[in-house]
């Protein structure tokens, strides 16, 4: 039923969306919420199973996978869709490599899914990474990492670093230059991508680009956007408290740059960054702050303000022309970074 609703929403003519956008909410920055994002926010708050938190983590993960499936696009068959496994610090880790078109790939994106370090999977982000593979023309390696509370901090970061090293080692076997690897992720995954970029600084192979999509950058933040969008826009303050309580076992860890990359003492020497923030997202301001802090440290940064979007929009391309456009821009940024 949810998928039918969202598929119907995806067929609403642009002219109708344009009319509807005249009456949706406007945030304090003067940005107007896209009507399809308003629909998702409404459904999330009203339909059982669509909210991201509430039940125990195992049930919440199933709900997230099911909700993501209801919003997933349908793509033609991919040239490569390969399930892989490799050794991680806590045991076997799994990943899926995607290549949209036949032939050699110019590069690779190592992608970490969102979900507050407690939810999310390759399944929940299958549509998003396929869209990114199509728009960028490069391979995407989608990583399955350990989740809290079963495996709290620093398990996810340790797995992310292991995944990066695996990708660098394996890239030549896929016909890819290991110096042409981008690190990317959304939300919690964006934080992981940022931390990988920090931890690999100075190594022989570093990310060509950081693609940070509405990243968590300061888990102890008290920002204006967290207050403005505390509830009613898909990701809520209660959700973030739920995630933090399960991921961090000691409040002192909130200041650790591997938890809050914005709190790192030194941001010089990082790879170029493409930072995407959504206009109606509690995480908006800390994403902007991280972009500004990197720029002040001499890092080349592009800040993309997706003003009409809510948190999680990369999973909503089925219904949102704006989301598809922003994904196209991300793909282009990856392609440009590898040229």
Protein Blocks (a to p, Z undefined) as FASTA:
>chain_A
ZZmmmmmmmmpcfklmmmmmmmmccdfkopacdfklmmmmmmmmmmghkambhiafklmm
mmmmmmmmmmpccddddfbdcddddddfkbccddddddfbgcjdfbdcddddeeehmgcc
fklmmmmmmmmmmmnopacddddddddfklgcfklmmmmmmmmmmmmmmmmmnopafklc
ccddehjlmmmmmmmmmmmgoiabdcfbdcdehiafbfkbccfklmmmmgonlpafklmm
mmmmmmpmbfklmmpmklmmmlpfblghiacddddddfbbfklmmmmmmmmmmmmnopac
dddddfkbcehklmmmmmmmklmmmmmmmmmmmmmmmZZ
